[in-house]
Amino acid sequence: MRTLILLFWNTIYPVVVVLASPFWLLKMWRRGGWGSGLLERLGRYNCEAEMEKCGGVYIHAVSVGEVLLALKFIKKWQTQTKEHFVLVPTTATGMAVARENAGSEVRVIYAPLDFPFLIRRVMDRFEPRVVIMVESELWPNLIYQTYRKGIPLGLMNARLSPRSGRRLGKFKSVVKPFLSLLDHVGIPEREDLIRWQEIGVRSEATVLTGNVKFDSQSVVRPQKRDEFGAMLAQFPERPIAMAVSTFAGEEEYLAKVFESIGAQAVIVPRHAERREEVRAALDGKMVLRSRFEIPSGDEVFVIDSTGELRDWTAHADVVVIGKSFFEKGGQNPSEAILAGVPVICGPHMANFEPLVSELKAAGGIRMVENREELKAALVELLEDSTKQTKAAMEVISKHDGAMMETIELFSEN
């Protein structure tokens, strides 16, 4: 069965790549990907193979969120050992963040396209002792070619939402032949463990590690930055209501609510390149972080940057989570919680279950259904949020130690 699936994949995937390449290249251009080493996706590098360090840890991430998580993981691991790392982002924004923040002991390259000959070329070049995929990144040739070379392979922080579990379950006969090849799967929640095993991961490969993203012991908590504070000080003195990782429609909706209660609206769009779309949605009444100018009065402050969200949350008086009002799935509430800031979300947070349900039950997050509930929650939390922030930290603390558990899982090879 695995052979037939690979045959089909290796026939269809090149066609998809060719057809999608104009759109992909346009997206890369918009996100600043030109000149950043795109030939690496075809296995072409700017130094000879003999110059590469071999035998390290190969970490396959995708976009900014996965790259930031991988960087935290790497930095913590480096305090335990002098291990060499190869960090492998997929997107231009992920690559930019990786290159800006990775140290000299981390080799950063673009992820090769999932062609068997390219995966073999990369594995021969770097000869990793272990390959780690961040969260739920599953690529048939990456998995199979790594397995064929006898390199231990696994997933870290392998979240699997009920929706994704149901979707993959419909294709169990397709995914099981590859999931069964995984040597280690670090799983954040017991519910995730059951779902992974149901679709084909061997029980002996699964380890309940806790969620690395929520491990307050092993991550640098959000910190206020003088640069950010100086910008915010230019706006009228009032409470700061911050909407984070927003999607289309949420910017104008949330900005109007924030303004209606007398708060300073700060919007952090999920994708910085949407700045002009956001400008149009706000009728131009905004100040951009990337081209900062002194506000005239009641403008919305739009943070159009990449990789800074964590520390911006430390400057908020209340945080509202994007992708939870008009889009579905939600975004990660943990950074705001670790900053000691109260969190409000819309009704669509399925991607962060069971955490959100636990937070709701403990009174650690406020979920609202409509504009009036949002207004009421904002007013209440801006007056006193002590009880909610304390409850949220108590829920998050159950994941303390997840980073070290994950490092130990992959150090055994």
C-alpha positions as CSV (number, residue, x, y, z in Angstrom):
1,M,0.0,0.0,0.0
2,R,2.8,2.4,0.9
3,T,4.4,1.9,-2.5
4,L,1.2,2.7,-4.3
5,I,0.6,5.8,-2.3
6,L,4.2,7.0,-3.0
7,L,3.7,6.3,-6.7
8,F,0.5,8.4,-6.7
9,W,2.1,11.2,-4.7
10,N,5.2,11.3,-6.8
11,T,3.1,11.5,-9.9
12,I,0.6,14.2,-8.7
13,Y,2.9,16.3,-6.5
14,P,5.2,17.6,-9.3
15,V,2.1,18.6,-11.3
16,V,0.8,20.5,-8.3
17,V,4.1,22.2,-7.8
18,V,4.3,23.4,-11.4
19,L,0.7,24.6,-11.4
20,A,1.0,26.3,-8.0
21,S,4.5,27.8,-8.6
22,P,3.3,31.2,-10.0
23,F,1.0,31.7,-7.0
24,W,3.7,30.5,-4.6
25,L,6.3,32.8,-6.1
26,L,4.0,35.7,-5.9
27,K,3.3,35.0,-2.3
28,M,7.1,34.7,-1.6
29,W,7.6,38.1,-3.3
30,R,4.9,39.7,-1.1
31,R,6.5,38.2,2.0
32,G,10.1,39.2,1.0
33,G,11.3,35.8,-0.1
34,W,13.3,36.8,-3.1
35,G,17.0,36.6,-2.8
36,S,16.7,34.5,0.4
37,G,18.0,31.2,-1.1
38,L,15.1,29.7,-2.9
39,L,17.4,27.4,-4.8
40,E,17.8,25.5,-1.5
41,R,14.3,24.2,-2.1
42,L,15.9,22.4,-5.1
43,G,18.9,21.2,-3.1
44,R,21.3,23.9,-4.3
45,Y,23.5,25.5,-1.6
46,N,26.0,28.3,-1.4
47,C,28.8,26.1,0.1
48,E,30.3,22.8,-0.7
49,A,28.9,19.7,1.0
50,E,32.3,19.0,2.6
51,M,32.0,22.2,4.6
52,E,28.7,21.2,6.3
53,K,28.6,19.9,9.9
54,C,27.1,16.4,9.9
55,G,25.5,14.3,12.6
56,G,23.3,16.9,14.1
57,V,19.5,17.4,14.8
58,Y,17.4,18.2,11.7
59,I,14.2,20.1,12.6
60,H,11.6,20.6,9.9
61,A,9.3,23.6,10.7
62,V,7.0,25.5,8.3
63,S,5.9,29.0,9.1
64,V,6.7,31.6,11.8
65,G,4.9,29.9,14.7
66,E,6.6,26.6,14.1
67,V,10.0,28.3,13.6
68,L,9.7,30.3,16.8
69,L,8.8,27.1,18.7
70,A,11.7,25.3,17.1
71,L,14.1,28.1,18.1
72,K,13.0,28.0,21.7
73,F,13.4,24.2,21.7
74,I,16.9,24.5,20.1
75,K,18.1,27.2,22.6
76,K,16.9,25.1,25.6
77,W,18.6,22.0,24.1
78,Q,21.8,24.0,23.6
79,T,22.0,24.7,27.4
80,Q,22.2,20.9,27.8
81,T,24.6,19.9,25.1
82,K,26.8,21.3,22.2
83,E,24.6,19.6,19.7
84,H,24.5,21.0,16.1
85,F,21.1,21.8,14.6
86,V,19.8,22.2,11.0
87,L,16.6,24.3,11.1
88,V,14.4,23.9,8.0
89,P,11.6,26.4,7.5
90,T,9.3,26.4,4.5
91,T,7.9,29.9,4.2
92,A,9.8,33.2,3.5
93,T,8.6,34.7,6.7
94,G,9.6,31.6,8.7
95,M,13.0,31.7,7.0
96,A,13.5,35.4,7.8
97,V,12.7,34.8,11.5
98,A,15.0,31.8,11.6
99,R,17.9,33.6,10.1
100,E,17.5,36.6,12.4
101,N,17.3,34.6,15.6
102,A,19.3,31.4,15.1
103,G,22.8,31.3,16.5
104,S,26.0,30.2,14.8
105,E,25.5,26.6,15.8
106,V,22.2,26.4,13.8
107,R,22.4,25.9,10.1
108,V,19.2,27.4,8.5
109,I,18.1,26.1,5.1
110,Y,14.9,26.1,3.1
111,A,12.9,22.9,3.3
112,P,13.5,20.9,0.1
113,L,10.4,20.1,-2.1
114,D,9.1,16.7,-1.2
115,F,10.7,14.9,-4.1
116,P,12.4,11.6,-3.2
117,F,15.7,12.5,-4.9
118,L,15.8,15.9,-3.1
119,I,15.2,14.4,0.3
120,R,17.9,11.9,-0.3
121,R,20.3,14.6,-1.4
122,V,19.6,16.7,1.7
123,M,20.0,13.7,4.1
124,D,23.3,12.7,2.4
125,R,24.5,16.2,2.8
126,F,23.8,16.7,6.5
127,E,23.7,13.1,7.7
128,P,21.4,14.0,10.7
129,R,21.3,11.6,13.6
130,V,17.6,12.4,14.1
131,V,14.9,14.2,12.2
132,I,12.2,16.1,14.1
133,M,9.0,17.5,12.5
134,V,7.3,20.3,14.4
135,E,3.7,19.7,15.3
136,S,1.7,18.0,12.5
137,E,3.9,18.4,9.4
138,L,3.6,15.1,7.5
139,W,5.3,14.7,4.1
140,P,5.4,11.3,2.5
141,N,8.9,11.4,1.0
142,L,10.5,13.1,4.0
143,I,9.1,10.3,6.2
144,Y,9.8,7.4,3.9
145,Q,13.3,8.5,2.7
146,T,14.4,9.3,6.3
147,Y,13.1,5.8,7.4
148,R,15.0,4.1,4.5
149,K,18.2,5.7,5.5
150,G,17.7,4.4,9.1
151,I,17.5,7.8,10.6
152,P,15.3,8.1,13.7
153,L,12.3,10.2,12.9
154,G,9.5,11.8,15.0
155,L,7.1,14.6,15.7
156,M,7.4,17.1,18.6
157,N,4.5,18.9,20.2
158,A,2.2,16.8,17.9
159,R,-1.2,18.5,18.4
160,L,-4.1,16.9,16.6
161,S,-7.4,18.7,17.0
162,P,-10.7,16.7,16.9
163,R,-11.4,18.1,13.5
164,S,-8.0,17.1,12.1
165,G,-8.3,13.7,13.7
166,R,-11.6,13.1,12.0
167,R,-10.3,14.3,8.7
168,L,-7.2,12.1,8.8
169,G,-9.3,9.2,10.1
170,K,-11.2,9.2,6.8
171,F,-7.9,8.5,5.1
172,K,-6.4,6.2,7.7
173,S,-5.5,3.6,5.0
174,V,-3.4,6.4,3.3
175,V,-1.7,7.9,6.4
176,K,-1.2,4.8,8.5
177,P,1.6,3.4,6.3
178,F,3.6,6.5,7.0
179,L,2.6,7.3,10.6
180,S,3.6,3.7,11.5
181,L,7.2,4.6,10.5
182,L,7.6,7.3,13.2
183,D,9.9,6.4,16.0
184,H,8.9,9.1,18.5
185,V,5.9,11.3,18.8
186,G,5.9,13.8,21.6
187,I,2.2,14.6,22.4
188,P,0.9,17.6,24.4
189,E,-2.5,16.2,25.6
190,R,-3.9,12.8,26.4
191,E,-6.7,13.4,24.0
192,D,-4.1,13.9,21.2
193,L,-2.4,10.7,22.1
194,I,-5.6,8.7,21.6
195,R,-6.3,10.4,18.3
196,W,-2.8,9.7,16.9
197,Q,-2.9,6.1,17.9
198,E,-6.3,5.7,16.3
199,I,-4.9,6.8,12.9
200,G,-1.8,4.7,12.9
201,V,1.0,5.8,15.2
202,R,2.4,2.9,17.1
203,S,1.6,3.1,20.9
204,E,5.2,2.5,21.8
205,A,6.2,5.5,19.8
206,T,3.9,7.9,21.6
207,V,5.0,9.8,24.7
208,L,2.8,12.3,26.6
209,T,5.2,15.3,27.1
210,G,2.9,18.2,27.7
211,N,2.7,21.2,25.4
212,V,6.0,22.8,24.8
213,K,4.3,26.1,23.8
214,F,2.8,26.4,27.3
215,D,5.9,25.4,29.3
216,S,6.5,28.5,31.5
217,Q,9.7,27.0,32.9
218,S,11.5,26.7,29.6
219,V,10.4,29.8,27.6
220,V,11.3,33.4,27.9
221,R,8.2,35.1,29.0
222,P,7.0,38.2,27.1
223,Q,9.0,41.2,28.1
224,K,8.3,44.9,27.6
225,R,10.7,46.6,25.2
226,D,11.7,50.3,25.5
227,E,11.2,50.7,21.8
228,F,7.6,49.5,21.9
229,G,6.8,51.5,25.0
230,A,8.2,54.7,23.3
231,M,5.8,54.2,20.4
232,L,2.8,53.5,22.5
233,A,3.6,56.6,24.6
234,Q,2.9,58.8,21.6
235,F,-0.8,57.8,21.6
236,P,-3.3,59.3,24.1
237,E,-3.0,57.8,27.6
238,R,-5.7,55.1,27.9
239,P,-6.0,51.4,28.4
240,I,-4.4,49.3,25.6
241,A,-6.7,46.7,24.0
242,M,-4.7,44.5,21.7
243,A,-6.1,42.2,19.0
244,V,-3.6,39.5,18.0
245,S,-3.2,37.3,14.9
246,T,-6.3,38.8,13.3
247,F,-7.8,37.8,10.0
248,A,-9.9,39.7,7.5
249,G,-13.0,41.3,9.0
250,E,-11.7,41.2,12.5
251,E,-9.6,44.3,12.3
252,E,-12.4,46.8,11.8
253,Y,-14.8,44.9,14.0
254,L,-12.5,44.8,17.0
255,A,-11.1,48.3,16.5
256,K,-14.6,49.8,16.6
257,V,-15.4,47.9,19.8
258,F,-12.1,49.0,21.5
259,E,-12.8,52.6,20.5
260,S,-16.3,52.4,21.9
261,I,-15.1,51.7,25.4
262,G,-12.3,54.3,25.3
263,A,-9.4,52.0,24.8
264,Q,-6.4,52.4,22.5
265,A,-6.8,49.9,19.7
266,V,-3.7,48.0,18.8
267,I,-4.1,45.4,16.0
268,V,-1.5,42.7,15.2
269,P,-2.6,41.0,11.9
270,R,-1.7,37.4,11.4
271,H,0.2,38.2,8.2
272,A,2.2,41.5,8.1
273,E,1.9,41.8,4.3
274,R,-1.9,42.4,4.7
275,R,-1.1,46.0,5.9
276,E,-2.7,47.7,2.9
277,E,-5.8,45.5,3.2
278,V,-6.0,46.4,6.9
279,R,-5.5,50.1,6.0
280,A,-8.5,49.9,3.6
281,A,-10.6,48.2,6.2
282,L,-9.8,50.9,8.8
283,D,-10.4,53.7,6.2
284,G,-6.8,54.7,6.5
285,K,-7.2,55.7,10.2
286,M,-4.1,53.9,11.4
287,V,-0.4,54.2,12.2
288,L,1.9,51.4,11.1
289,R,4.7,50.0,13.3
290,S,6.9,49.6,10.2
291,R,6.6,53.3,9.2
292,F,5.9,54.8,12.6
293,E,4.8,58.5,12.7
294,I,3.4,60.5,15.6
295,P,-0.4,59.9,15.8
296,S,-2.7,62.8,15.5
297,G,-5.2,61.4,18.0
298,D,-7.5,58.5,17.6
299,E,-5.7,56.2,15.1
300,V,-5.5,52.5,15.4
301,F,-1.9,51.2,15.9
302,V,-1.2,48.4,13.5
303,I,1.8,46.1,14.3
304,D,2.9,45.0,10.8
305,S,6.0,43.1,11.8
306,T,7.0,39.5,12.1
307,G,8.3,37.6,15.1
308,E,7.5,40.4,17.6
309,L,4.1,39.4,18.8
310,R,5.2,37.8,22.1
311,D,6.8,41.0,23.5
312,W,4.0,43.3,22.2
313,T,1.5,41.3,24.3
314,A,3.5,42.4,27.4
315,H,2.4,46.0,26.7
316,A,-1.3,45.2,26.6
317,D,-3.9,45.7,29.3
318,V,-6.2,43.1,27.6
319,V,-5.7,40.8,24.6
320,V,-8.3,39.6,22.2
321,I,-7.5,36.5,20.1
322,G,-8.0,36.6,16.4
323,K,-9.3,33.9,14.0
324,S,-11.9,33.3,16.6
325,F,-14.7,35.6,15.5
326,F,-15.3,35.3,11.7
327,E,-12.7,32.7,10.9
328,K,-12.6,29.4,12.8
329,G,-9.8,27.7,14.7
330,G,-8.4,30.5,16.9
331,Q,-4.9,31.4,17.7
332,N,-2.5,30.6,20.6
333,P,-3.6,32.4,23.9
334,S,-0.5,31.3,25.9
335,E,1.8,34.1,25.2
336,A,-0.6,36.7,26.5
337,I,-1.3,34.5,29.5
338,L,2.4,34.1,30.3
339,A,2.6,37.9,30.0
340,G,0.0,38.1,32.9
341,V,-2.5,39.8,30.6
342,P,-6.2,38.8,30.6
343,V,-7.4,37.1,27.4
344,I,-10.7,37.3,25.6
345,C,-11.6,35.1,22.5
346,G,-14.5,34.6,20.1
347,P,-16.5,31.4,19.9
348,H,-14.3,29.6,17.4
349,M,-11.2,28.3,19.2
350,A,-11.3,24.6,18.2
351,N,-7.6,24.4,17.3
352,F,-6.6,25.0,20.9
353,E,-8.7,22.4,22.6
354,P,-8.7,21.0,25.2
355,L,-6.7,24.0,26.6
356,V,-9.5,26.5,25.9
357,S,-12.1,24.4,27.6
358,E,-9.9,24.0,30.6
359,L,-9.3,27.7,30.7
360,K,-13.0,28.4,30.5
361,A,-13.9,26.0,33.2
362,A,-11.2,27.5,35.5
363,G,-12.2,31.1,34.7
364,G,-8.9,31.7,32.9
365,I,-10.2,33.0,29.6
366,R,-13.4,34.9,28.6
367,M,-15.2,33.5,25.5
368,V,-17.7,35.9,24.0
369,E,-20.4,35.4,21.4
370,N,-21.2,38.9,20.2
371,R,-20.3,42.6,20.3
372,E,-22.2,43.3,23.5
373,E,-20.6,40.4,25.4
374,L,-17.2,41.6,24.1
375,K,-17.8,45.1,25.3
376,A,-18.9,43.9,28.8
377,A,-15.9,41.6,29.1
378,L,-13.4,44.3,28.1
379,V,-14.9,46.8,30.6
380,E,-14.8,44.2,33.4
381,L,-11.3,43.0,32.8
382,L,-9.8,46.5,32.3
383,E,-11.2,47.3,35.8
384,D,-9.9,44.1,37.5
385,S,-8.3,41.0,35.9
386,T,-6.4,39.5,38.8
387,K,-8.7,36.5,39.3
388,Q,-8.7,35.6,35.6
389,T,-5.0,35.9,35.1
390,K,-4.2,33.8,38.2
391,A,-6.6,31.1,37.1
392,A,-5.1,31.1,33.6
393,M,-1.6,30.6,34.9
394,E,-2.7,27.7,37.1
395,V,-4.0,25.9,34.0
396,I,-0.9,26.6,31.9
397,S,1.4,25.4,34.7
398,K,0.4,21.8,34.1
399,H,2.6,21.9,31.0
400,D,5.7,22.9,33.0
401,G,8.6,20.6,32.1
402,A,7.3,19.8,28.6
403,M,10.4,21.2,26.9
404,M,12.8,18.9,28.9
405,E,10.5,15.9,28.4
406,T,10.7,16.5,24.6
407,I,14.5,17.0,24.6
408,E,14.9,13.8,26.5
409,L,12.6,12.0,24.0
410,F,14.9,12.9,21.1
411,S,18.2,12.7,23.0
412,E,17.8,9.0,23.3
413,N,18.9,8.3,19.7
